[in-house]
Amino acid sequence: MTTVIKESDLIQSIADAVQFISFYHPADFIQHLARAYEREENPAAKDAIAQILTNSRMCAEGHRPICQDTGVVNVFLKVGMGVRFDSQRSMQEICDEGVRQGYLNPDNPLRASILTDPLFTRKNTRDNTPCIVSVELVEGDKLDVQVAAKGGGSENKAKFVMLNPSDSLVDWVLKTVPTMGAGWCPPGMLGIGVGGTAEKAMLLAKQSLMEDIDMYELQQRGPQNKIEELRLELYEKVNALGIGAQGLGGLTTVLDVKINTFPTHAASKPVAMIPNCAATRHVHFVLDGSGSAELTPPPMDTWPDVHWAPDYNKSLQVDLNTLTPEQVASWKPGQTLLLSGKMLTGRDAAHKRIQDMLANGEKLPVDFTNRVIYYVGPVDPVRDEVVGPAGPTTSTRMDKFTDMMLDQTGLIAMVGKAERGPVAIDAIRRHKSAYLMAVGGSAYLVSKAIRGARVVGFEDLGMEAIYEFDVKDMPVTVAVDAQGVSVHETGPKQWKARIAEIPLIPVN
């Protein structure tokens, strides 16, 4: 039997899918994150999870992106041998057209992050194409499709190793996860691929992230095979590292661990590990020739009764318009702040251009004296928004520019996501500056604190331009203080020691 799949149906299904996953978390993720919230004992981590859950509900209700990084699109196709496509275009072209239509949807435009040339010009394609397409021919007369959007923060933490056949997978994972930092926005999940060849192991790991999160159910019924035993062992041991939500220390770093295997050469043991972040986004559908896919949202009662709001009793209110270096130097590690006033933005491309302009003696388009910079690339606004979802990007990418910015521009503090490296921390300490952390995975929630936004420099860089945001009660945590003390070092160390004293941490 032959099933004819119309080109227009596949395009429409992919366009609908990228919109759907931009604002709906999978139900299994929400349920497991809600359990993690209930059992979390670290107040900072619990607050971060509350922000992520609140953001998730807001996005489901408002149909706006969970994260400002709306990702690189991965399309996994299992094509039945009885399927015929009514199209003259290549599969890459069809999938790209679906992505293009989905990302340019005027009701919910998604951020374009894909660059044409990875080495030289790095020019934005403006429609988030091309996507990454994987095709497998299988028996049957249906087209099985999985669509995922993978953010750069988690994708950048992908790891690969060729272990010796006798080496321990568990030892390698426990050694490697701490090196990933918190830029992948935990709590999320780990996808592990073992076997095949180097590229096959990576594909296995990525595909495992499409599976439902079922660690709670697995713990309840117990393992039924060696793979499930290994998943349980890794889940418990990775969480025992104490990294916690956003790397602040706590009981839950991963919600699940998935493992896919494939036969391999006798001399080899290829292992790939890819994390999925707090913006876990994927959907599965099957086309049978009867039309485009119908995607069913999670019912609203899937979300727990968690509604984050600023805590004016526990947080210090900071006026950015009158902020002084002396005030910045007085902030303490782990202290929560609510920022109000005007802040500047900038990320990789802007920092590189600033560096080049300073080296050439050129005047910068904006004065950074006594200002705070926010590492962000926002989504374009719609309707009455002043800016779209605008969560933080991974701060370590700006580490090599930190001393220059603090030394030559008058900048006094920075806001971003996850930890800072030794070079940045040293610069912060020497200049008596501070680094503040916003919660990755709560982009829509953060955007509600932004009351005004305008481009003030490098407009040609698109989402990487320098904006001036006018914010009201934007929540942040002092992650590195003027003495160089980092909560991303002290927090996990403290919670690793505390967890070691607990015999077993149940999921619920």
C-alpha positions in Angstrom: 0.0 0.0 0.0 1.3 3.4 -0.9 0.7 6.5 1.2 1.0 9.9 -0.5 2.3 12.7 1.8 1.6 16.1 0.3 4.4 18.6 0.5 2.1 21.2 1.9 1.0 18.9 4.8 4.5 18.2 5.9 5.4 21.9 5.6 2.4 22.9 7.6 3.0 20.3 10.2 6.6 21.4 10.8 5.6 25.1 10.9 2.9 24.2 13.5 5.3 22.1 15.4 8.0 24.7 15.9 5.3 27.2 17.1 3.8 24.5 19.4 7.1 23.6 21.1 8.1 27.3 21.5 5.5 27.8 24.1 4.4 24.3 25.4 6.7 22.2 27.6 6.0 18.5 27.3 3.7 17.3 30.1 6.2 14.8 31.4 8.8 17.6 31.9 6.4 19.8 33.8 5.4 16.9 36.1 8.9 15.9 36.9 10.0 19.5 37.4 7.0 20.0 39.8 8.2 17.1 41.9 11.7 18.5 41.9 10.3 21.8 43.2 8.4 20.1 46.0 11.5 18.2 47.3 14.1 21.0 46.8 15.6 22.2 50.1 18.0 24.9 48.8 16.0 28.2 48.8 18.0 29.6 45.9 17.4 26.5 43.7 13.7 26.3 44.7 13.3 30.0 43.7 14.9 29.3 40.4 12.6 26.3 39.7 9.6 28.4 40.7 10.6 31.0 38.1 10.9 28.3 35.4 7.5 26.8 36.3 5.8 30.2 36.4 7.4 31.1 33.1 6.3 27.8 31.6 2.6 28.4 32.5 2.8 32.0 31.3 4.1 30.9 27.9 1.4 28.2 27.6 -1.2 30.8 28.3 0.3 33.7 26.3 1.7 31.6 23.3 5.1 33.2 23.6 8.5 31.5 23.7 9.7 29.7 26.8 13.3 30.9 26.1 14.6 33.8 24.0 16.9 31.2 22.3 14.3 29.4 20.2 17.0 27.0 19.1 18.3 25.2 16.1 15.5 22.9 14.7 16.1 19.2 14.5 13.7 17.2 12.4 13.9 13.4 12.7 12.0 11.5 10.0 11.2 7.8 9.9 9.9 7.2 6.4 7.9 4.1 5.8 8.9 2.2 2.6 5.3 2.6 1.4 5.4 6.4 1.6 5.6 8.6 -1.5 6.1 12.3 -1.3 4.0 14.6 -3.6 6.9 17.0 -4.1 9.7 17.9 -6.5 11.8 19.5 -3.6 14.4 17.8 -1.5 13.6 16.8 2.0 15.9 19.5 3.3 14.1 22.1 1.3 10.7 20.9 2.5 11.7 20.9 6.2 13.4 24.3 5.8 10.2 25.8 4.4 8.3 24.5 7.4 10.8 26.0 9.8 10.8 29.3 7.8 7.0 29.7 8.0 7.0 28.7 11.7 9.7 31.1 12.7 8.3 34.0 10.7 4.8 33.6 12.1 3.7 37.2 12.8 1.6 36.1 15.8 4.6 34.6 17.6 7.8 35.4 15.7 10.7 33.3 16.9 14.3 34.4 17.2 16.5 33.7 14.2 19.8 32.3 15.5 21.3 30.4 12.5 24.3 31.8 10.7 25.2 31.0 7.1 29.0 30.8 7.5 30.3 29.3 10.8 33.9 30.4 10.1 34.1 33.8 8.5 31.1 36.1 7.8 28.7 34.5 10.4 25.8 36.3 8.7 22.3 35.6 10.1 19.9 33.8 7.7 17.0 35.8 9.4 14.6 32.8 9.3 16.4 30.2 11.4 17.1 27.9 8.4 18.6 25.6 7.6 17.4 23.0 10.1 19.1 19.7 10.8 17.4 16.8 9.1 17.8 13.1 9.9 16.1 10.5 7.7 15.6 6.8 8.3 13.8 4.4 6.0 11.6 1.9 7.9 8.9 -0.6 7.1 5.3 0.6 6.9 3.3 3.3 5.1 3.4 6.2 7.6 5.7 9.1 8.1 6.9 9.4 11.7 8.2 12.9 12.6 9.9 14.3 15.7 10.6 18.0 15.8 12.9 19.6 18.5 14.4 23.0 19.1 17.8 22.9 20.8 19.2 26.0 22.4 22.8 26.9 22.1 23.5 27.0 25.8 22.8 23.3 26.2 24.0 22.2 22.7 27.4 23.9 23.5 27.8 21.5 26.4 27.7 18.4 24.3 30.6 16.0 25.0 32.2 13.1 23.1 34.9 10.6 24.1 36.4 7.4 22.7 36.7 5.3 25.8 38.7 2.1 26.0 36.4 -0.9 26.0 37.2 -1.6 29.7 36.6 2.0 30.8 33.6 2.9 33.1 30.8 4.9 31.5 29.7 6.0 35.0 33.1 7.3 35.9 33.4 9.3 32.7 29.9 10.9 33.2 30.6 11.8 36.8 33.9 13.4 35.8 32.5 15.2 32.8 29.2 16.7 34.1 30.9 19.1 36.6 33.0 20.5 33.7 29.8 21.4 31.9 29.0 24.1 34.4 25.5 25.5 34.5 25.3 27.1 31.1 23.0 24.2 30.0 20.4 25.5 32.4 19.7 22.6 34.8 17.5 20.9 35.9 17.1 19.1 32.6 18.1 15.7 31.3 21.1 13.9 29.9 21.0 12.0 26.7 23.8 9.4 26.3 24.7 7.5 23.2 27.1 4.5 23.3 28.4 2.6 20.4 28.5 2.7 16.6 31.0 5.3 15.4 31.6 8.9 16.5 28.8 10.4 14.5 26.4 7.6 15.4 27.0 8.0 19.1 26.1 11.7 18.8 23.0 10.9 16.9 22.0 8.3 19.5 22.4 10.8 22.3 20.4 13.5 20.5 17.6 11.0 19.7 17.4 9.8 23.3 16.4 13.4 24.3 13.2 12.9 22.3 12.0 10.2 24.7 9.5 10.8 27.5 10.9 11.7 30.9 9.9 8.7 33.0 12.4 8.5 35.9 9.7 8.8 38.5 7.8 5.8 37.1 11.1 3.9 36.7 11.9 4.5 40.4 8.5 3.4 41.4 8.5 0.0 39.5 12.2 -0.7 39.6 14.6 -1.6 36.8 13.8 -4.4 34.4 17.1 -4.5 32.5 20.7 -3.4 32.6 20.1 -0.1 30.8 17.5 0.8 33.3 19.8 -0.1 36.2 22.4 2.1 34.7 20.0 5.0 34.2 19.0 4.8 37.9 22.6 4.7 39.0 23.6 7.7 36.9 20.5 9.7 38.0 21.3 9.2 41.6 25.0 9.8 41.3 24.7 12.9 39.0 22.2 14.5 41.4 24.6 13.6 44.3 27.1 16.0 42.8 24.9 18.8 44.2 25.1 21.1 41.2 21.4 21.9 41.4 19.1 24.2 39.6 21.0 26.8 37.6 24.2 25.5 39.2 23.3 27.1 42.6 23.5 23.9 44.5 20.6 21.6 45.4 19.0 18.2 45.2 18.1 18.1 41.5 20.5 18.6 38.7 18.9 16.1 36.2 15.3 15.0 35.9 16.2 11.9 33.9 19.1 10.2 32.2 18.4 8.5 28.8 20.8 5.9 27.2 20.8 4.6 23.6 23.2 2.0 22.4 24.3 0.5 19.1 26.8 -2.3 18.1 30.4 -1.1 17.8 33.9 -2.1 16.8 35.7 -4.4 19.2 38.4 -1.9 19.8 36.0 1.0 20.4 33.6 2.5 22.9 32.4 5.8 21.5 30.3 7.8 24.1 28.4 11.0 23.5 26.5 13.0 26.1 24.2 15.9 25.3 22.1 17.7 27.9 18.6 19.1 27.4 18.0 22.3 29.3 15.1 23.7 31.3 13.6 24.8 27.9 13.1 21.1 26.8 11.2 21.4 23.5 10.1 18.6 21.3 6.9 17.1 19.8 6.1 13.8 18.0 3.5 13.2 15.3 2.6 10.8 12.5 1.4 11.6 9.0 -0.7 9.1 7.2 -1.7 11.0 4.1 -4.9 12.4 5.5 -3.7 15.9 6.2 -1.4 17.9 8.4 -0.7 17.0 12.1 -3.0 17.8 14.9 -1.0 18.8 18.0 -2.7 18.5 21.4 -1.5 21.0 24.1 -1.0 19.7 27.7 -4.1 20.5 29.9 -3.6 23.5 32.0 -4.0 21.5 35.2 -0.7 19.8 34.3 1.1 22.8 35.8 1.5 23.0 39.6 0.1 25.8 41.6 3.3 27.7 41.6 3.3 31.5 40.9 6.6 33.2 41.4 6.5 36.9 42.4 9.2 39.4 43.6 9.9 39.1 47.4 10.3 42.7 48.6 11.1 41.5 52.1 14.1 39.4 51.2 15.4 41.2 48.1 17.4 44.4 47.9 15.8 47.0 45.6 18.5 48.6 43.4 18.1 51.8 41.4 20.3 51.4 38.3 20.1 55.0 37.4 22.0 56.1 40.5 24.1 53.0 41.0 27.7 53.6 42.2 30.8 51.4 42.3 30.6 51.5 46.1 27.1 50.0 46.2 28.2 47.2 43.8 31.2 46.4 46.1 28.8 46.0 49.0 26.7 43.2 47.5 27.1 39.8 49.0 27.3 36.4 47.3 23.8 34.8 47.0 22.0 38.0 47.8 18.9 38.6 45.7 18.3 41.9 44.1 15.4 43.6 42.2 16.8 45.9 39.5 15.0 49.0 38.4 16.1 51.7 35.9 18.1 51.6 32.7 20.5 48.9 31.7 22.4 48.2 28.5 22.6 44.9 26.7 25.3 43.2 24.7 26.6 39.7 23.9 29.3 38.0 21.7 29.2 40.1 18.5 28.8 43.4 20.3 31.7 42.7 22.7 33.9 41.8 19.8 33.0 45.0 17.9 33.6 47.1 21.1 37.0 45.5 21.5 37.9 46.3 17.9 36.7 49.9 18.2 38.6 50.5 21.4 41.8 49.1 19.8 41.3 51.5 16.9 40.7 54.5 19.1 37.1 54.8 17.9 34.3 56.3 20.0 31.7 53.8 21.3 28.0 54.4 20.4 27.1 54.4 24.1 28.7 55.4 27.4 29.1 52.5 29.8 30.3 54.5 32.8 28.7 53.2 35.9 26.3 51.1 33.9 25.2 47.5 34.1 25.2 45.2 31.0 22.8 42.4 30.4 24.0 39.5 28.2 20.8 38.9 26.1 19.5 38.5 22.6 15.8 39.1 22.8 12.9 37.9 20.7 11.2 40.6 18.7 8.1 42.1 20.3 4.5 41.6 19.2 1.3 43.5 19.9 1.7 45.7 23.1 5.1 44.2 24.1 8.1 46.5 24.4 10.3 43.4 23.9 9.8 39.7 23.4 11.1 37.0 25.8 14.5 38.2 27.0 16.2 35.6 29.2 20.0 35.6 29.8 22.6 34.0 27.6 25.6 31.9 28.8 28.0 34.4 30.4 31.3 32.4 30.0 31.3 33.4 26.3 32.0 36.9 27.5 34.7 36.0 29.9 37.6 37.0 27.6 36.1 40.5 27.2 35.4 41.1 30.9 38.7 42.7 31.9 38.5 45.0 28.8 35.0 46.1 29.6 35.7 46.8 33.2 39.0 48.5 32.6 38.3 50.6 29.5 34.5 51.4 29.4 33.5 52.2 33.0 31.2 49.3 33.3 30.5 48.3 36.9 28.4 45.1 36.8 27.1 42.4 34.5 24.0 40.2 34.3 23.9 36.8 32.6 23.3 33.1 33.0 25.3 30.4 34.9 28.9 30.6 36.2 31.9 32.7 35.3 35.3 31.3 34.6 38.6 32.1 36.4 39.6 34.9 34.0 36.4 36.7 34.5 36.3 36.2 38.2 39.8 37.5 38.5 38.8 40.7 36.6 35.7 41.1 38.7 37.8 40.9 41.9 40.5 43.3 40.7 37.9 45.9 39.5 35.6 45.4 42.6 32.8 44.7 40.2 30.0 42.1 40.5 28.3 39.5 38.3 24.6 39.0 38.7 22.7 35.9 37.6 19.2 35.8 36.1 17.4 32.5 35.7 17.8 30.7 32.4 14.6 29.2 31.2 12.4 32.0 32.4 12.7 34.4 29.5 9.0 35.4 29.2 8.8 36.1 32.9 12.0 38.2 32.8 10.6 40.2 29.8 7.6 41.3 32.0 10.1 43.3 34.1 11.2 45.3 31.0 9.1 48.4 30.6 11.0 50.0 27.7 13.5 48.9 25.0 15.4 50.7 22.3 18.4 49.9 20.1 21.3 52.3 21.0 24.1 50.7 19.0 25.1 48.1 16.4 21.6 47.9 14.9 22.9 45.8 12.0 23.6 42.9 14.5 19.9 42.2 14.9 19.2 40.4 18.2 22.9 41.0 19.1 22.6 44.8 18.9 23.1 46.9 22.0 19.7 47.8 23.5 18.9 50.0 26.4 16.3 48.4 28.6 14.2 50.2 31.2 13.4 47.6 33.9 11.3 47.4 37.0 12.0 44.8 39.7 14.1 42.5 37.5 15.1 39.5 39.7 18.8 38.6 39.9 21.2 36.9 42.3 24.7 38.1 43.2 26.7 35.2 41.7 30.2 36.7 42.0 30.8 39.5 44.4 33.6 42.2 44.5 35.8 39.8 46.4 35.6 37.2 43.7 33.4 34.7 45.7 31.3 32.7 43.3 28.1 31.0 44.4 28.5 28.5 41.5 31.6 27.2 43.4 30.3 27.5 47.0 26.8 26.3 46.4 27.4 22.9 44.7 30.3 22.2 47.1 28.0 22.7 50.1 25.1 20.7 48.7 27.4 17.9 47.5 28.5 17.5 51.2 25.0 17.7 52.5 23.7 15.1 50.0 26.5 12.7 50.9 24.9 12.5 54.4 21.5 11.5 53.0 21.4 7.7 52.3 18.8 7.9 49.4 16.9 10.8 47.9 13.5 9.6 46.5 11.9 11.4 43.6 8.8 12.1 45.6 
